[in-house]
Amino acid sequence: MFDWLIVGAGFAGSVLAERLARERDEHVLIIDRRPHIGGNAYDRHDAAGLLIHQYGPHIFHTNSEQIFDYLSAFTGWRHYEHRVLAQVDGQLVPIPINLDTINRLYGLELTPDELAQWFQARAEKVQDIQTSEDVVVSQVGRELYEKFFRGYTRKQWGVDPSELDKSVTARVPTRTNSDDRYFNDQYQYMPKHGYTRMFENMLDHPNIKIMLQTDFEEIRNEVAFRRLVFTGPVDEFFGYRFGKLPYRSLRFHHVTHEKEWHQPVAVVNYPMEQDYTRVTEYKHLTGQKHPLTSLTYEYPSDLGDPYYPVPRPENAQRYRLYEALAKSTTDVWFVGRLATYRYYNMDQVVGQALATFRRIDSSVLRQRRGTSNGHRRSADGIAAEASTTFPAP
């Protein structure tokens, strides 16, 4: 008999497994469909010996000292400030758009004050900002929207920005200075020995048993457990009762080149002609020294593992039906991106899991071997206790 069955060995499930085992001395079985722990943050050494991210680049950043300190118990860090370039009009220019982006693209020599006026002259008045298109054109005008945002967003999400919630492009700031960092967070680091090593350390506890390549439906009636943490798709848990919630997926093409470097920064975005959205070169992230270099090309798709909840009003409405079911389901806690149909940063998922644990620990579940108390919790909304920094589209 396990005290907890946790479905999913990504950030949400692993943090809760560690807390429940270490702080409450409870016995946890954590399962995952994949043959590895770490969820989408899983990294590995490829055939060339280069450390790559199997599911595309994962850049850790947070403003939360609490979250940073918690993860620091399981990893050392390598300081890293993420920079991204976009290929536009045959040039590689900084994204988010800043002073250097505009000056290079248009051959200008604007000052920060002049750039602010330049943006204002091109911005369109939008009475009620509802969509991702509204956000961008109201800040920088339609020409930059077409160059940097429309094509990239259509590739990434499969729909026009005019059909997506404003939250998608609102995450990407526009700067009037020359700050070319992608994030402004206080803590910007990469795990010193990779994410997988960090997860291994997190789950290294005698009260935690791990089962990989294991489907929840195959064991839910075969394994004895008292309570459940579910981090998978909430619609799947309820048998798609109200229909499937739409997700975007990604296809990854990993390659190795016989040269030391391929591009000047870790990530280059391609908002225009190419089928792929971005190319990642991992040695920039890891600091690894190697005569070869490995890259990943990302191709968005409607098919494959669910990665990104699609932020449209009709999808939010359908999720609310599942959320009501989740709140009425006893002894099941729904935590993480897929379980709460939100796009969270890694630090936000960690914060959500830590907040969920505090609620578990302060509830009547404090009786370690107590009987079921009918408590249930959807973790939706808990992420407010985590970082307020939102991810880029």
Contacts in CASP RR format, 6 or more apart in sequence:
PFRMAT RR
TARGET T0000
AUTHOR 0000-0000-0000
METHOD contacts of the structure
MODEL  1
MFDWLIVGAGFAGSVLAERLARERDEHVLIIDRRPHIGGNAYDRHDAAGL
LIHQYGPHIFHTNSEQIFDYLSAFTGWRHYEHRVLAQVDGQLVPIPINLD
TINRLYGLELTPDELAQWFQARAEKVQDIQTSEDVVVSQVGRELYEKFFR
GYTRKQWGVDPSELDKSVTARVPTRTNSDDRYFNDQYQYMPKHGYTRMFE
NMLDHPNIKIMLQTDFEEIRNEVAFRRLVFTGPVDEFFGYRFGKLPYRSL
RFHHVTHEKEWHQPVAVVNYPMEQDYTRVTEYKHLTGQKHPLTSLTYEYP
SDLGDPYYPVPRPENAQRYRLYEALAKSTTDVWFVGRLATYRYYNMDQVV
GQALATFRRIDSSVLRQRRGTSNGHRRSADGIAAEASTTFPAP
1 27 0 8 1.000
1 224 0 8 1.000
1 225 0 8 1.000
1 226 0 8 1.000
2 27 0 8 1.000
2 28 0 8 1.000
2 29 0 8 1.000
2 209 0 8 1.000
2 223 0 8 1.000
2 224 0 8 1.000
2 225 0 8 1.000
2 226 0 8 1.000
3 20 0 8 1.000
3 26 0 8 1.000
3 27 0 8 1.000
3 28 0 8 1.000
3 225 0 8 1.000
3 226 0 8 1.000
3 227 0 8 1.000
3 368 0 8 1.000
4 16 0 8 1.000
4 17 0 8 1.000
4 20 0 8 1.000
4 26 0 8 1.000
4 27 0 8 1.000
4 28 0 8 1.000
4 29 0 8 1.000
4 225 0 8 1.000
4 226 0 8 1.000
4 227 0 8 1.000
4 228 0 8 1.000
4 229 0 8 1.000
5 28 0 8 1.000
5 29 0 8 1.000
5 30 0 8 1.000
5 31 0 8 1.000
5 220 0 8 1.000
5 223 0 8 1.000
5 225 0 8 1.000
5 227 0 8 1.000
5 228 0 8 1.000
5 229 0 8 1.000
6 13 0 8 1.000
6 16 0 8 1.000
6 17 0 8 1.000
6 28 0 8 1.000
6 29 0 8 1.000
6 30 0 8 1.000
6 31 0 8 1.000
6 228 0 8 1.000
6 229 0 8 1.000
6 231 0 8 1.000
7 13 0 8 1.000
7 31 0 8 1.000
7 32 0 8 1.000
7 216 0 8 1.000
7 228 0 8 1.000
7 229 0 8 1.000
7 230 0 8 1.000
7 231 0 8 1.000
7 232 0 8 1.000
8 30 0 8 1.000
8 31 0 8 1.000
8 32 0 8 1.000
8 33 0 8 1.000
8 39 0 8 1.000
8 231 0 8 1.000
8 232 0 8 1.000
9 17 0 8 1.000
9 30 0 8 1.000
9 31 0 8 1.000
9 32 0 8 1.000
9 34 0 8 1.000
9 36 0 8 1.000
9 37 0 8 1.000
9 38 0 8 1.000
9 39 0 8 1.000
9 199 0 8 1.000
9 203 0 8 1.000
9 210 0 8 1.000
9 212 0 8 1.000
10 32 0 8 1.000
10 37 0 8 1.000
10 38 0 8 1.000
10 39 0 8 1.000
10 40 0 8 1.000
10 41 0 8 1.000
10 199 0 8 1.000
10 231 0 8 1.000
11 38 0 8 1.000
11 39 0 8 1.000
11 41 0 8 1.000
11 336 0 8 1.000
11 346 0 8 1.000
11 349 0 8 1.000
11 350 0 8 1.000
11 353 0 8 1.000
12 229 0 8 1.000
12 231 0 8 1.000
12 335 0 8 1.000
12 336 0 8 1.000
12 337 0 8 1.000
12 339 0 8 1.000
12 349 0 8 1.000
12 352 0 8 1.000
12 353 0 8 1.000
12 379 0 8 1.000
13 30 0 8 1.000
13 229 0 8 1.000
13 231 0 8 1.000
13 335 0 8 1.000
13 353 0 8 1.000
14 30 0 8 1.000
14 37 0 8 1.000
14 38 0 8 1.000
14 199 0 8 1.000
14 202 0 8 1.000
14 203 0 8 1.000
15 70 0 8 1.000
15 202 0 8 1.000
15 349 0 8 1.000
15 350 0 8 1.000
15 351 0 8 1.000
15 353 0 8 1.000
15 354 0 8 1.000
15 357 0 8 1.000
16 229 0 8 1.000
16 333 0 8 1.000
16 335 0 8 1.000
16 353 0 8 1.000
16 356 0 8 1.000
16 357 0 8 1.000
17 28 0 8 1.000
17 30 0 8 1.000
17 202 0 8 1.000
17 203 0 8 1.000
17 205 0 8 1.000
17 208 0 8 1.000
18 202 0 8 1.000
18 203 0 8 1.000
18 205 0 8 1.000
18 208 0 8 1.000
19 353 0 8 1.000
19 354 0 8 1.000
19 357 0 8 1.000
19 361 0 8 1.000
20 26 0 8 1.000
20 28 0 8 1.000
20 357 0 8 1.000
20 360 0 8 1.000
21 27 0 8 1.000
21 28 0 8 1.000
21 205 0 8 1.000
21 207 0 8 1.000
21 208 0 8 1.000
22 205 0 8 1.000
22 207 0 8 1.000
23 357 0 8 1.000
23 361 0 8 1.000
24 361 0 8 1.000
24 368 0 8 1.000
25 207 0 8 1.000
25 368 0 8 1.000
26 207 0 8 1.000
26 368 0 8 1.000
27 207 0 8 1.000
27 209 0 8 1.000
28 207 0 8 1.000
28 208 0 8 1.000
28 209 0 8 1.000
29 209 0 8 1.000
29 211 0 8 1.000
29 223 0 8 1.000
29 225 0 8 1.000
30 203 0 8 1.000
30 208 0 8 1.000
30 209 0 8 1.000
30 210 0 8 1.000
30 211 0 8 1.000
31 210 0 8 1.000
31 211 0 8 1.000
31 212 0 8 1.000
31 214 0 8 1.000
31 216 0 8 1.000
31 219 0 8 1.000
32 38 0 8 1.000
32 39 0 8 1.000
32 210 0 8 1.000
32 211 0 8 1.000
32 212 0 8 1.000
32 213 0 8 1.000
32 214 0 8 1.000
33 213 0 8 1.000
33 214 0 8 1.000
33 215 0 8 1.000
34 42 0 8 1.000
34 212 0 8 1.000
34 213 0 8 1.000
35 212 0 8 1.000
35 213 0 8 1.000
36 42 0 8 1.000
36 44 0 8 1.000
36 196 0 8 1.000
36 212 0 8 1.000
37 196 0 8 1.000
37 199 0 8 1.000
37 200 0 8 1.000
37 203 0 8 1.000
37 210 0 8 1.000
37 212 0 8 1.000
38 195 0 8 1.000
38 196 0 8 1.000
38 199 0 8 1.000
39 55 0 8 1.000
40 55 0 8 1.000
40 56 0 8 1.000
40 58 0 8 1.000
40 307 0 8 1.000
41 53 0 8 1.000
41 55 0 8 1.000
41 58 0 8 1.000
41 195 0 8 1.000
41 199 0 8 1.000
41 346 0 8 1.000
42 53 0 8 1.000
42 54 0 8 1.000
42 55 0 8 1.000
42 195 0 8 1.000
42 196 0 8 1.000
42 199 0 8 1.000
43 51 0 8 1.000
43 52 0 8 1.000
43 53 0 8 1.000
43 54 0 8 1.000
43 58 0 8 1.000
43 194 0 8 1.000
43 195 0 8 1.000
43 196 0 8 1.000
44 51 0 8 1.000
44 52 0 8 1.000
44 54 0 8 1.000
44 196 0 8 1.000
45 51 0 8 1.000
45 52 0 8 1.000
46 52 0 8 1.000
46 254 0 8 1.000
46 256 0 8 1.000
46 294 0 8 1.000
47 256 0 8 1.000
48 256 0 8 1.000
48 290 0 8 1.000
48 292 0 8 1.000
48 294 0 8 1.000
49 290 0 8 1.000
50 256 0 8 1.000
50 282 0 8 1.000
50 283 0 8 1.000
50 288 0 8 1.000
50 290 0 8 1.000
50 292 0 8 1.000
50 293 0 8 1.000
50 294 0 8 1.000
51 194 0 8 1.000
51 282 0 8 1.000
51 286 0 8 1.000
51 288 0 8 1.000
52 254 0 8 1.000
52 282 0 8 1.000
52 294 0 8 1.000
52 296 0 8 1.000
53 195 0 8 1.000
53 280 0 8 1.000
53 282 0 8 1.000
53 285 0 8 1.000
53 296 0 8 1.000
54 252 0 8 1.000
55 250 0 8 1.000
55 252 0 8 1.000
55 307 0 8 1.000
56 250 0 8 1.000
56 252 0 8 1.000
56 280 0 8 1.000
56 296 0 8 1.000
56 298 0 8 1.000
57 266 0 8 1.000
57 267 0 8 1.000
57 280 0 8 1.000
57 282 0 8 1.000
57 285 0 8 1.000
57 296 0 8 1.000
58 195 0 8 1.000
58 346 0 8 1.000
59 80 0 8 1.000
59 82 0 8 1.000
59 182 0 8 1.000
59 183 0 8 1.000
59 188 0 8 1.000
59 190 0 8 1.000
59 285 0 8 1.000
60 71 0 8 1.000
60 187 0 8 1.000
60 188 0 8 1.000
60 189 0 8 1.000
60 190 0 8 1.000
60 191 0 8 1.000
60 346 0 8 1.000
60 347 0 8 1.000
61 82 0 8 1.000
61 183 0 8 1.000
61 185 0 8 1.000
61 187 0 8 1.000
61 188 0 8 1.000
61 189 0 8 1.000
61 345 0 8 1.000
61 347 0 8 1.000
61 387 0 8 1.000
61 389 0 8 1.000
62 68 0 8 1.000
62 185 0 8 1.000
62 186 0 8 1.000
62 187 0 8 1.000
62 345 0 8 1.000
62 347 0 8 1.000
62 386 0 8 1.000
62 387 0 8 1.000
62 389 0 8 1.000
63 185 0 8 1.000
63 186 0 8 1.000
63 187 0 8 1.000
63 387 0 8 1.000
63 388 0 8 1.000
63 389 0 8 1.000
64 187 0 8 1.000
64 347 0 8 1.000
64 351 0 8 1.000
64 386 0 8 1.000
64 387 0 8 1.000
65 186 0 8 1.000
65 187 0 8 1.000
66 351 0 8 1.000
66 354 0 8 1.000
67 347 0 8 1.000
67 350 0 8 1.000
67 351 0 8 1.000
67 354 0 8 1.000
67 386 0 8 1.000
67 387 0 8 1.000
68 187 0 8 1.000
68 189 0 8 1.000
68 347 0 8 1.000
70 350 0 8 1.000
70 354 0 8 1.000
71 191 0 8 1.000
71 198 0 8 1.000
71 350 0 8 1.000
74 198 0 8 1.000
74 199 0 8 1.000
74 201 0 8 1.000
74 202 0 8 1.000
75 191 0 8 1.000
75 192 0 8 1.000
75 193 0 8 1.000
75 194 0 8 1.000
75 197 0 8 1.000
75 198 0 8 1.000
75 201 0 8 1.000
76 191 0 8 1.000
76 192 0 8 1.000
76 193 0 8 1.000
77 189 0 8 1.000
77 190 0 8 1.000
77 191 0 8 1.000
77 192 0 8 1.000
78 189 0 8 1.000
78 190 0 8 1.000
78 191 0 8 1.000
78 192 0 8 1.000
78 286 0 8 1.000
78 287 0 8 1.000
79 188 0 8 1.000
79 189 0 8 1.000
80 188 0 8 1.000
80 189 0 8 1.000
80 190 0 8 1.000
80 285 0 8 1.000
81 181 0 8 1.000
81 183 0 8 1.000
81 188 0 8 1.000
82 181 0 8 1.000
82 182 0 8 1.000
82 183 0 8 1.000
82 188 0 8 1.000
82 266 0 8 1.000
82 267 0 8 1.000
83 94 0 8 1.000
83 180 0 8 1.000
83 181 0 8 1.000
83 182 0 8 1.000
83 265 0 8 1.000
83 266 0 8 1.000
84 94 0 8 1.000
84 95 0 8 1.000
84 182 0 8 1.000
84 265 0 8 1.000
84 266 0 8 1.000
84 267 0 8 1.000
84 268 0 8 1.000
84 269 0 8 1.000
84 278 0 8 1.000
85 92 0 8 1.000
85 93 0 8 1.000
85 94 0 8 1.000
85 95 0 8 1.000
85 263 0 8 1.000
85 264 0 8 1.000
85 265 0 8 1.000
85 267 0 8 1.000
85 268 0 8 1.000
85 269 0 8 1.000
86 92 0 8 1.000
86 93 0 8 1.000
86 94 0 8 1.000
86 95 0 8 1.000
86 148 0 8 1.000
86 152 0 8 1.000
86 268 0 8 1.000
86 269 0 8 1.000
86 270 0 8 1.000
86 271 0 8 1.000
87 268 0 8 1.000
87 269 0 8 1.000
87 270 0 8 1.000
87 271 0 8 1.000
87 272 0 8 1.000
88 105 0 8 1.000
88 147 0 8 1.000
88 148 0 8 1.000
88 271 0 8 1.000
88 272 0 8 1.000
89 105 0 8 1.000
89 147 0 8 1.000
91 104 0 8 1.000
91 105 0 8 1.000
92 264 0 8 1.000
92 268 0 8 1.000
93 100 0 8 1.000
93 101 0 8 1.000
93 104 0 8 1.000
93 105 0 8 1.000
94 100 0 8 1.000
94 101 0 8 1.000
94 180 0 8 1.000
95 101 0 8 1.000
95 148 0 8 1.000
95 172 0 8 1.000
95 182 0 8 1.000
95 269 0 8 1.000
96 172 0 8 1.000
96 173 0 8 1.000
96 174 0 8 1.000
96 175 0 8 1.000
96 182 0 8 1.000
97 140 0 8 1.000
97 144 0 8 1.000
97 148 0 8 1.000
97 174 0 8 1.000
97 175 0 8 1.000
98 174 0 8 1.000
98 175 0 8 1.000
98 176 0 8 1.000
98 177 0 8 1.000
98 178 0 8 1.000
98 179 0 8 1.000
98 180 0 8 1.000
99 110 0 8 1.000
99 112 0 8 1.000
99 115 0 8 1.000
99 175 0 8 1.000
99 176 0 8 1.000
99 177 0 8 1.000
99 178 0 8 1.000
100 178 0 8 1.000
100 180 0 8 1.000
102 108 0 8 1.000
102 110 0 8 1.000
102 115 0 8 1.000
102 118 0 8 1.000
103 109 0 8 1.000
103 110 0 8 1.000
105 147 0 8 1.000
110 118 0 8 1.000
112 176 0 8 1.000
112 177 0 8 1.000
113 176 0 8 1.000
115 176 0 8 1.000
116 176 0 8 1.000
119 139 0 8 1.000
119 140 0 8 1.000
119 141 0 8 1.000
119 174 0 8 1.000
119 176 0 8 1.000
122 140 0 8 1.000
122 141 0 8 1.000
122 142 0 8 1.000
122 143 0 8 1.000
122 144 0 8 1.000
123 137 0 8 1.000
123 138 0 8 1.000
123 139 0 8 1.000
123 140 0 8 1.000
123 141 0 8 1.000
124 137 0 8 1.000
124 138 0 8 1.000
124 141 0 8 1.000
124 142 0 8 1.000
125 138 0 8 1.000
126 134 0 8 1.000
126 137 0 8 1.000
126 138 0 8 1.000
128 134 0 8 1.000
129 135 0 8 1.000
129 138 0 8 1.000
129 166 0 8 1.000
130 165 0 8 1.000
130 166 0 8 1.000
131 161 0 8 1.000
131 162 0 8 1.000
131 163 0 8 1.000
131 164 0 8 1.000
131 165 0 8 1.000
131 166 0 8 1.000
132 149 0 8 1.000
132 153 0 8 1.000
132 161 0 8 1.000
132 162 0 8 1.000
132 164 0 8 1.000
132 165 0 8 1.000
132 166 0 8 1.000
132 167 0 8 1.000
132 168 0 8 1.000
132 169 0 8 1.000
132 170 0 8 1.000
132 393 0 8 1.000
133 145 0 8 1.000
133 150 0 8 1.000
133 160 0 8 1.000
133 161 0 8 1.000
133 162 0 8 1.000
133 169 0 8 1.000
134 162 0 8 1.000
134 166 0 8 1.000
135 166 0 8 1.000
135 169 0 8 1.000
135 170 0 8 1.000
136 144 0 8 1.000
136 145 0 8 1.000
136 149 0 8 1.000
136 161 0 8 1.000
136 169 0 8 1.000
137 145 0 8 1.000
139 174 0 8 1.000
140 174 0 8 1.000
145 161 0 8 1.000
147 271 0 8 1.000
147 272 0 8 1.000
148 271 0 8 1.000
149 161 0 8 1.000
149 169 0 8 1.000
149 271 0 8 1.000
150 160 0 8 1.000
150 161 0 8 1.000
150 271 0 8 1.000
151 271 0 8 1.000
151 272 0 8 1.000
152 269 0 8 1.000
152 270 0 8 1.000
152 271 0 8 1.000
152 277 0 8 1.000
152 393 0 8 1.000
153 160 0 8 1.000
153 161 0 8 1.000
153 164 0 8 1.000
153 168 0 8 1.000
153 169 0 8 1.000
153 393 0 8 1.000
154 160 0 8 1.000
154 161 0 8 1.000
155 271 0 8 1.000
155 275 0 8 1.000
155 276 0 8 1.000
155 277 0 8 1.000
155 300 0 8 1.000
156 248 0 8 1.000
156 277 0 8 1.000
156 300 0 8 1.000
156 308 0 8 1.000
156 393 0 8 1.000
157 164 0 8 1.000
157 168 0 8 1.000
157 248 0 8 1.000
157 300 0 8 1.000
157 308 0 8 1.000
157 310 0 8 1.000
157 393 0 8 1.000
158 248 0 8 1.000
158 300 0 8 1.000
158 302 0 8 1.000
159 310 0 8 1.000
159 312 0 8 1.000
161 168 0 8 1.000
161 169 0 8 1.000
163 312 0 8 1.000
164 310 0 8 1.000
164 311 0 8 1.000
164 312 0 8 1.000
165 311 0 8 1.000
165 312 0 8 1.000
165 313 0 8 1.000
165 316 0 8 1.000
167 311 0 8 1.000
167 390 0 8 1.000
168 311 0 8 1.000
168 393 0 8 1.000
169 393 0 8 1.000
170 390 0 8 1.000
171 390 0 8 1.000
171 391 0 8 1.000
171 392 0 8 1.000
171 393 0 8 1.000
172 392 0 8 1.000
172 393 0 8 1.000
173 184 0 8 1.000
181 188 0 8 1.000
182 392 0 8 1.000
183 389 0 8 1.000
184 389 0 8 1.000
185 387 0 8 1.000
185 389 0 8 1.000
190 285 0 8 1.000
190 286 0 8 1.000
191 197 0 8 1.000
191 198 0 8 1.000
194 286 0 8 1.000
203 210 0 8 1.000
211 219 0 8 1.000
216 230 0 8 1.000
226 331 0 8 1.000
226 372 0 8 1.000
227 331 0 8 1.000
227 332 0 8 1.000
227 333 0 8 1.000
227 365 0 8 1.000
227 372 0 8 1.000
228 331 0 8 1.000
228 332 0 8 1.000
228 333 0 8 1.000
229 332 0 8 1.000
229 333 0 8 1.000
229 335 0 8 1.000
229 356 0 8 1.000
230 237 0 8 1.000
230 332 0 8 1.000
230 333 0 8 1.000
230 334 0 8 1.000
230 335 0 8 1.000
230 339 0 8 1.000
231 334 0 8 1.000
231 335 0 8 1.000
231 336 0 8 1.000
231 337 0 8 1.000
231 338 0 8 1.000
231 339 0 8 1.000
232 336 0 8 1.000
232 338 0 8 1.000
232 339 0 8 1.000
233 245 0 8 1.000
233 247 0 8 1.000
233 306 0 8 1.000
233 338 0 8 1.000
233 339 0 8 1.000
234 245 0 8 1.000
234 319 0 8 1.000
234 322 0 8 1.000
234 323 0 8 1.000
234 326 0 8 1.000
234 334 0 8 1.000
234 338 0 8 1.000
234 339 0 8 1.000
234 340 0 8 1.000
234 341 0 8 1.000
235 241 0 8 1.000
235 242 0 8 1.000
235 243 0 8 1.000
235 244 0 8 1.000
235 245 0 8 1.000
235 322 0 8 1.000
237 326 0 8 1.000
237 334 0 8 1.000
237 339 0 8 1.000
238 322 0 8 1.000
238 325 0 8 1.000
241 321 0 8 1.000
241 322 0 8 1.000
241 325 0 8 1.000
242 318 0 8 1.000
242 321 0 8 1.000
242 322 0 8 1.000
243 318 0 8 1.000
245 309 0 8 1.000
245 315 0 8 1.000
245 318 0 8 1.000
245 319 0 8 1.000
245 322 0 8 1.000
245 341 0 8 1.000
246 302 0 8 1.000
246 309 0 8 1.000
246 310 0 8 1.000
246 312 0 8 1.000
246 315 0 8 1.000
247 306 0 8 1.000
247 307 0 8 1.000
247 308 0 8 1.000
247 309 0 8 1.000
247 310 0 8 1.000
248 300 0 8 1.000
248 301 0 8 1.000
248 302 0 8 1.000
248 307 0 8 1.000
248 308 0 8 1.000
248 310 0 8 1.000
249 300 0 8 1.000
249 301 0 8 1.000
249 302 0 8 1.000
249 303 0 8 1.000
249 304 0 8 1.000
249 305 0 8 1.000
249 306 0 8 1.000
249 307 0 8 1.000
249 308 0 8 1.000
250 298 0 8 1.000
250 299 0 8 1.000
250 300 0 8 1.000
250 301 0 8 1.000
250 307 0 8 1.000
251 298 0 8 1.000
251 299 0 8 1.000
251 300 0 8 1.000
251 301 0 8 1.000
251 304 0 8 1.000
252 296 0 8 1.000
252 297 0 8 1.000
252 298 0 8 1.000
252 299 0 8 1.000
253 276 0 8 1.000
253 296 0 8 1.000
253 297 0 8 1.000
253 298 0 8 1.000
253 299 0 8 1.000
254 294 0 8 1.000
254 295 0 8 1.000
254 296 0 8 1.000
255 294 0 8 1.000
255 295 0 8 1.000
255 296 0 8 1.000
255 297 0 8 1.000
256 292 0 8 1.000
256 293 0 8 1.000
256 294 0 8 1.000
256 295 0 8 1.000
257 292 0 8 1.000
257 293 0 8 1.000
257 294 0 8 1.000
257 295 0 8 1.000
258 292 0 8 1.000
259 292 0 8 1.000
259 293 0 8 1.000
260 290 0 8 1.000
260 291 0 8 1.000
260 292 0 8 1.000
260 293 0 8 1.000
261 281 0 8 1.000
261 283 0 8 1.000
261 293 0 8 1.000
262 279 0 8 1.000
262 281 0 8 1.000
262 293 0 8 1.000
262 295 0 8 1.000
263 279 0 8 1.000
263 281 0 8 1.000
265 281 0 8 1.000
265 284 0 8 1.000
266 280 0 8 1.000
266 281 0 8 1.000
266 282 0 8 1.000
266 284 0 8 1.000
266 285 0 8 1.000
267 278 0 8 1.000
267 279 0 8 1.000
267 280 0 8 1.000
267 281 0 8 1.000
268 278 0 8 1.000
268 279 0 8 1.000
269 277 0 8 1.000
269 278 0 8 1.000
270 276 0 8 1.000
270 277 0 8 1.000
270 278 0 8 1.000
270 279 0 8 1.000
271 277 0 8 1.000
275 299 0 8 1.000
276 297 0 8 1.000
276 298 0 8 1.000
276 299 0 8 1.000
277 298 0 8 1.000
277 299 0 8 1.000
277 300 0 8 1.000
278 297 0 8 1.000
278 298 0 8 1.000
279 295 0 8 1.000
279 296 0 8 1.000
279 297 0 8 1.000
279 298 0 8 1.000
280 295 0 8 1.000
280 296 0 8 1.000
280 298 0 8 1.000
281 293 0 8 1.000
281 294 0 8 1.000
281 295 0 8 1.000
282 288 0 8 1.000
282 293 0 8 1.000
282 294 0 8 1.000
282 295 0 8 1.000
282 296 0 8 1.000
283 289 0 8 1.000
283 290 0 8 1.000
283 293 0 8 1.000
283 294 0 8 1.000
306 338 0 8 1.000
308 343 0 8 1.000
309 315 0 8 1.000
309 319 0 8 1.000
309 337 0 8 1.000
309 338 0 8 1.000
309 341 0 8 1.000
309 342 0 8 1.000
309 343 0 8 1.000
311 343 0 8 1.000
315 341 0 8 1.000
316 341 0 8 1.000
319 341 0 8 1.000
322 341 0 8 1.000
323 340 0 8 1.000
323 341 0 8 1.000
323 378 0 8 1.000
323 380 0 8 1.000
326 332 0 8 1.000
326 334 0 8 1.000
326 339 0 8 1.000
326 376 0 8 1.000
326 378 0 8 1.000
327 376 0 8 1.000
327 377 0 8 1.000
327 378 0 8 1.000
328 376 0 8 1.000
329 376 0 8 1.000
330 372 0 8 1.000
330 374 0 8 1.000
330 375 0 8 1.000
330 376 0 8 1.000
331 372 0 8 1.000
331 373 0 8 1.000
331 374 0 8 1.000
331 375 0 8 1.000
331 376 0 8 1.000
332 376 0 8 1.000
333 356 0 8 1.000
333 360 0 8 1.000
333 376 0 8 1.000
333 377 0 8 1.000
333 378 0 8 1.000
333 379 0 8 1.000
334 340 0 8 1.000
334 377 0 8 1.000
334 378 0 8 1.000
334 379 0 8 1.000
334 380 0 8 1.000
335 352 0 8 1.000
335 353 0 8 1.000
335 356 0 8 1.000
335 379 0 8 1.000
335 382 0 8 1.000
336 342 0 8 1.000
336 344 0 8 1.000
336 349 0 8 1.000
336 352 0 8 1.000
336 353 0 8 1.000
336 379 0 8 1.000
337 343 0 8 1.000
337 344 0 8 1.000
337 349 0 8 1.000
339 378 0 8 1.000
339 379 0 8 1.000
340 352 0 8 1.000
340 378 0 8 1.000
340 379 0 8 1.000
340 380 0 8 1.000
340 381 0 8 1.000
341 380 0 8 1.000
342 380 0 8 1.000
342 383 0 8 1.000
343 391 0 8 1.000
344 352 0 8 1.000
344 383 0 8 1.000
344 386 0 8 1.000
344 391 0 8 1.000
345 386 0 8 1.000
345 387 0 8 1.000
345 389 0 8 1.000
345 390 0 8 1.000
345 391 0 8 1.000
347 386 0 8 1.000
347 387 0 8 1.000
347 389 0 8 1.000
348 383 0 8 1.000
348 386 0 8 1.000
348 387 0 8 1.000
348 389 0 8 1.000
349 383 0 8 1.000
349 386 0 8 1.000
350 386 0 8 1.000
351 382 0 8 1.000
351 383 0 8 1.000
351 385 0 8 1.000
351 386 0 8 1.000
351 387 0 8 1.000
352 379 0 8 1.000
352 381 0 8 1.000
352 382 0 8 1.000
352 383 0 8 1.000
352 385 0 8 1.000
352 386 0 8 1.000
353 379 0 8 1.000
354 385 0 8 1.000
354 386 0 8 1.000
355 379 0 8 1.000
355 382 0 8 1.000
355 383 0 8 1.000
355 385 0 8 1.000
355 386 0 8 1.000
356 377 0 8 1.000
356 379 0 8 1.000
356 382 0 8 1.000
359 377 0 8 1.000
359 382 0 8 1.000
360 377 0 8 1.000
363 373 0 8 1.000
363 375 0 8 1.000
364 373 0 8 1.000
364 375 0 8 1.000
365 373 0 8 1.000
365 375 0 8 1.000
END
